[in-house]
């Protein structure tokens, strides 16, 4: 958390605020959150944080969001477990103890953008725009466009549990614990089933379920379970539509049986033993 729908909601709410804006200043309160991949040119912190650049594009792959400028620079934001990227008309109040690690000031009175991350599992990565495709090549296809053919080709020989495979960002980018549980419920697949045990038709059903669940979640602004907010500070609404995630012991919305719960891939997993086998 946040997963693809939350990051996409952040991207969509920030676009009207950021596109065309020039970054006039940046304040980095925690230098250790900013990294540069090997092979990228050495540059000042201001240059790495896009100062002087005009933001032309906000793009996303899975759970990663990138800001691109007119002069070919890019800054990737990874929200991790508790990170947020938010626009405001004024800088956030308080000192570094409030977990705000970076603040970008936008020119011509267009406000500011700030990155906060209480648990510091997220961070910023500076690189050239031309290096972005190579950097993102380590990720699988974006889950909003995943196909059954890709899932089958990648996973049909694997002995791993299907849920563990869905959480692997090298397989598909963007699915985490929430939407893996939800997609597997819709596809009527046990999260514990080994990938190699799935019949051919199951892969397309699973891909359709993933795309459908993620599309609905994006439309609802994502899921707010604790502190997630979009780029303008609004909570998501999709948590009210969760079928299984966070509902262990409650009746299955399809058959009424109590929902089961257990650890799988070190994640709390919820499923219906009757509907999902």
N, C-alpha and C positions, 0 to 999 in steps of 0.2 A: 504494500500500500504506500503510495499511489500506484495504480496500474495503468494500462493503456487508456481506458476511458477518462480517468482523472487527468492524465497528462494532455490528452487531446482537448479536454474541456479547458484546461489552462491555456493551451495554444490558441484556441478559438476566441477566448475572452480577451487575450492579450493582443491579438492581431490589430484590432482597430486602434488600440492605444500606442502600439510600437511601430507599425509600418510607416516608414518615411521619417521617423524621429531620429535626430542626431544625438549620439551619446556625448555629452559635454564633460562629464566627470564620472569617476568610479572610486568608491571607497571600499577597500578590501580589509575587513576586520580580522579575518583569519586566513593568513597566507597559505596555510596547509590544505585548504579546500580547492585551490587552483593548481591544476597540473597541465603539463604539455607533453604530448607523446614523443617518444624518441624520433629524431629525424626532422622535427619541426624547427624552424629558425628561432634563435634566441631573440627575445624581445622584452621590452619593458612591461611592467605590470599593466600600465595604462593601455598599451597597445594590445596586450593579451585580453584585456577586458573591453575591447572595442571602442575605446575613447577616440573621438574624432570621426568615427564611422557613422554612416546613416543606415539604419536597419531596413533591409529590403525584403527579408524572408524570415518566417518562422516555420521550421519544418520539424517533423517528428519521425522517429523510427522506434517502434515499441514504446518503451518507457522513457526514452531519451528525447529531449527537446533541444533544438539548435537555433541560435540567432545568427543570421548572416548579414554582413554589411556590404555596402556598395564597393568597397575596396578589397574584397576577397578574403575577409577574415571571418572566423566562425567561433562561437563559444557554445559548447554543449552544456546543458544543465541536466543533472541527474538528481531527482528528488529523493531517492532512497526510500526509507521507511516513513520519515516524518517531515521531509522537506516541503517547502512551499515557494512559489515564485509569484509575486503579486505586485500589481501596479497600485500606486496611490498618488494623490495630488501633492502630498508632502512626505518627506522622509519619515520612517517609523520612529516613534518616540522611544526614548530609553537608551541604554548603553549596550555594549556587546553581550552582557549577561542575558539579554533577551533573545539570544540565538540568531540575530540578524547578522549574517556573515559578509554580505556584499550588497552595496547600494549603487545603482546606476542613476545618474541624473540626466534627464532628457532636456534638450534645448527648447527654446521658445515657449516656455511655460507648459510643457507637456507632461510635467510631473516626474515621477521617479519609479524605478523598478527595484525590488529588493528580494534577495534570496535568504531564506531562513531555514535552519535545519537543526532542531534541538538535539537529535541523537547522532548527527554527523555521519550518517551512512551515505549521504549524497555528496555532490561536489560539482565543480566546474572544470571543463577541459577546453583549453585554447588550442586551435589549429587553423590551418589554411582551409578555405572552403573547398579547394580542389582535393584535399586529403579526406574530406568527410565520407565519401563513398567507401574508401578503403577502411577507414576507422569503423564504419558501420557494417562492413562485410563480415565481421565476427558474429553479428547477430543473424538470427534466422529471418525469414520473411515477416513483414508486419502482419500481426494477427487479424487485422481487419480485412485482409485480402487473402488469407490462407486458403489453400485448396486441399481437397481430400487427396488428390494425387500426390501433392508434396508430402503430406503427413504419412501417407502409406509408403512412399519411396524412402522416406527418412527413418521411419520407425518400425516397419512391419517385421523386421528381423530382431528387434530389441526385446530382451527379457525384462526390461524395466517396467514398473507399473505405469499405466498410461498417464495417471496424474503427474507422477514425477517427471515424465517426459514433457508434458505440457508446460511445466514450470521452468524447463531448461530454455533459456533465452537464445541458445544456439539453434534450437529446433524451430521456434517461432517467437517473435519478439512482441512482448506486451502483456502476456497472460501471467497473472499471479494467483495467489491462493483463492481469492474471492471468485474470480471468473472461471478458474479451472473447475471448482466445485459446481458452479452454476451451469457451465456448458456440459459437463458430464451428466448432470441430472437431466437436462433437456435431451441429450443424446441417448439416455437410458443405458449408460455404460458404468460399470463398477470402477471406481478410481483405482482399485487394487489390481485390475485385470492386466496381465502382461501384454505388452503391445503385440507380441508375436501370436497371441491367441485371438486377436480380433479378426472377424471375417472381413473380406474386401469391402462390402457395402458400409461397414461401420465407419470407415475413414471419411467418406463423404458426408455421412450424417453428423459426425463429430465436427468436421470443418464448417458445415452449415450452422450447427449450434453455436460454435465459437463466434462466427461472424454475426449471427443474429443477436446473441447476448451482448456482445460488445457494441453493436450499433444502437441497441436500445439503451444501454448504459450511457453512451456518449450523448444521446438525445436528452437524457435525464440529468446531464451534468455530472455524471459519475456517482460514486457512493461515498457518503460521509459517515464514517463509523466513530471517529474521535475528532480529529482536528483538521481534516482535509477541507480546503477551500479552493475555488477556482481563481483565476487571475484577477478578479475584481472582489474577492472576499466572499463569494456566495457558496453556500453548502450544496452538495449534490443531493439528488432525490432518489437515486436508484436503489438505495438500501431498503426502501419500503417494498421493493418488488423481489427481493432475494427469495428464492425457493428453498434453499438449503443452508447456505452459508450463515453461520451464527445462530442456527435454529436447532441445534442438537437436542433431542428429546421431545421436540414439538411434533405435531402431526405432519406427515407428508402432505403437501398441497394437492397431490394427485390421488393417493390411495388412503390417506389417513393413518398409515402405520407410523410409529415413533421413528424419528430420524436418528440414525446411528452416527457415532463420532469416534475418531481415533487419530493417532499420529501416522502420517505417511510422508516420507521425505522430510521429516522433522517439521511438518506443518500440520496443524489441526485440520482435519478433513471431516466433512459432514456429507452423508449420502443416505439414500433410502434403500435398505436391504431388499425390500420387495420390488421396487421399480427398477433398480439398477443391478440386480442380481447378486 
